[in-house]
Amino acid sequence: MRLTLQPTPEQAHALNDTRTHVSRLMNGLLVQARRHPDTPTDDLLHAHPDAPTLPHATRRAAAQAAHNARHNTRGGLKGESYWLDARSLRLNPDTGHVTLWTLQGRHTIPTRLGNYQRHLLKSGRVQGGRVTQARNGDWYVNVQLDTPAAPTRPKAGADPLASRTDQLEREGKYSDIVRLLRRRTLTSKQKGQLALSLLETGETDAAEILLLRAAGDHYADARIHLGLSLLAAMRSDPEARLAHARRGLDANPDQVTRWWLICSQARALVELGSSSEAQELMASVLEEIPVSELRSRARALYFAQNVSASMDDFESQDRYAREALRLFDLLGGHSESLSLRMDLGYRLFFEGRPEESLSMIHEVLRRAEESNDHRRDTTHLILGELYLLQEKFDTALHHLDLSIETQSVQGSDRLNVLARAFRAECLWRTSKIDLNTFERQIDSLNPKQEFDYIAQSFYSGLIHTENRNYNLALPKFEAVIDGVALLDGFRLRAHAFRTFCRWSTHAPLEQASTELIEVLSRIGGELALAIDTDRLAPLYAAFAELKLGGGAARRLALRARPVLRVTLLGQFTLTVNGTEVPIRLKKSRELLAFLCLNGSATRDQLMTALWNGEMRSELNSYFKQALHGLRQALKPFLGIQDPLPLAGGVYRLAEKFEIRCDATALQNWQQASSAVDKHRLADSYPGALLPEAETEWATETREFLENQWLALVMAVGSEIEVTDPVAAAHLYLKATHLNPLFESAWSAAITAYAKAGLSHLSQHTRSTAKRVLNGEISH
């Protein structure tokens, strides 16, 4: 049961000091535990200076946290909470005050206590609680209550353990059930109770063995079928999940088990594409469950919100989810509440609240890692997708790798296809693999369940789109939209690409975009579409031009500003939004280079530069051809807008383009406003500016850029020579490769080697410089 504290500033300071102290103890023990893996963390307590000042139970809880993290967690522990036992934590249900131990002594703090919470406190016994500070700064305590069943006279011959385990099952205290039933001779019902408890406490393998053995019993308890149904869900088998749920419903279950079986049945129906039938089941079971059955009702609300999400009924989803979360927090529930918080956090992203979303999901991950919960793989997968959609590819790859690794440890491959598909996209978008390799990785996914096929279909459609095979891409995106996708991003992105493919095959934009505009207005999710704006830039530009799609489409159009990357040093290349654009005419390429390096220019300035001031009559025609060739190459990326507009007598590249040119970075590196990475730029010189161009402006600019690079090398070399003279010497010698007559570079390299204590290299460089310079001069 969660109680919100209302401390004074002084009390909050005492709570924070205590939390910091315990956190320091946990992380100190964690460091020692990893250094001494065979030593129990309890044995390390006596050597830690922070331990003696804490109550015994708090010290032991910190040691247990360090023990768990030693095996299951990377890095340190956040230490946002600490445990107090019943002697250190006392509650007065009449006044609503809690008295708890801190380093500064005991403090009595008022709480926000509801009537039902007051009733539970009066009827139960406080066993302790975990004091926690939320991210918003609020303090609360998760109280562990023992609420024993009302005393009843046991029937003659009745198992005294049965009533105890029934009560624990109803309260969701699965760890206590495992402790009571493990290593006993069990009835079929108790086998079911133990198996479900093992599943809920993360002991999946032990639960599976018990369930498979118990499934062969005559008249197996309905809980056995429920456990097999839940296990099938972890093994990505919705047909088996549905079959086991129906067998359990035929096995005369008690009320609580029956409600849970219906929830599992409904989820299986969603995964099999029968969301409307699942919605009817959940509506019926929610009417049936009385308000007093808090845990069963919270569970049913959790499943109901999941069904609503599958039908894009986000208003119902939000209502069910928040009510379920309130009940889980009230009950101190952990297992189902993790999934619920994860679903809510995921939905927040598509509502345009990414920071709040990621904060909530990272909190789920922290709790799941602390308790070794089986949801860690799902949480890593979701974080991988969300970071991918935000184009934070390195972070996305980190979480996707952890998802695959965690699944391997847990013996599950339910999310393996999705994680590998996302991983392939990250590698492709960061140019670590080419399109052909990306396609081979998608073809080799080996899907096993419907949402695996949906993921593969989406990426197949994306690859067809990259190859401009729009007629082949369309049915792939149709399959994604009509199928059951585990993650919302696939369907949203498929809507956008389907619209683009329809429009690219000459369908009117209003007709092609009807469903996409409806999705944007009803569901939202423009953040999920942002990653593809480079490829869909013409579509969003057309939206903006025709004022279609409302605010979401306008914002996507702004995101879709085409990125024009021009490589002028060495071999000429031009890409727009990642797509290479061939420019056939030599003068068209030179025209683009001049505009990139010099900005806008008049017709006379351009013709003078491109033809060295010649006045031949045919040059007007040549200029028009060069201008037309460049316009035709860039026009597909701006729709109806002119990529080289003429305004006020000057030509310029359209303002919609975000121009990134390697020569511009070298040209302007000395300017105070330049954000160029000087060390990276100095490390390599790809080649001369437009080697094919022989005009006077190109030759002068080529010489200027070479001198700029030589100056850059000397500047960077002098910076790094202080700490790494050898690296500086190597950099100076690169300058001599470009200009063997550059005496300053030879001298700087000789001095740098001498400074590094490498006299033999310094002497060798001196000899080489003398030989080269004499040879060059005499030549």
Buried (B, 14 or more C-beta within 10 A) or exposed (E): BBBBBBBEEEBBEBBBEBBBBBBBBBBBBBEBBEEEEEEEBBEBBEEBEBBEEBBEBBBBBBBBBBBBBBEBBEEBBEBBBBBBBBEBBBBEBEEBBBEBBBBEEEBEBBBEBEEEBBEBBEEBEBEBBBBBBEEEEEBBBBBBBEBEEEEEEEEEEEEEBBBBBBBBBBBBBBEBBBEBBEEEEBBBBBBBBBBBBBBBBBBBEBBBEBBBEBBEEEEBBBBBBBBBBBBBBBBBBBEBBBBBBBBBBEBEBEEBBBBBBBBBBBBBBBBBBBBEBBBBBBBEBBEBBEEEBBBBBBBBBBBBBBBBBBBEBBEBBBBBBBBBBEBBBBBBBBBBBBBBBBBBBBBBBBBBBBEBBBEBBBBBBBBBBBBBBBBBBBBBBBBBBBBBBBEEBEBBBBBBBBBBBBBEEBEBBBBBBBBBBBBBBBBBBEEEBEEEEBBEBBEEBEBBBBBBBBBBBBBBBBBBBBEEEBEBBBBBBBBBBEBBBBBBBBBBBBBBBBBBBBBBEEEEBEEBBEEBBEBBEEBBBBBBBBBBBBBBBBBBBBBBBBEBBEEBBBBBBEBBBBBBBBBBBBEBBBBBBEBEBEBEBBBBBBBBBBBBBBEBBEBEBBBBBBBEEEEEEEEEEBBEEBBEBBBEBBBBBBBEBEBBBEEEEBBBBBEBBEBBBBBBBBBBBEEEEEEBEBEEBBBEBEEBBBEEBEBEBBBEBBEBBBEBBBBBBBEBBBBBBEEBBBBBBBBBBBBBEBBBEBEBBBBBBBBBBBBBEBEEBBEEBBEBBEEBBEEEEEE
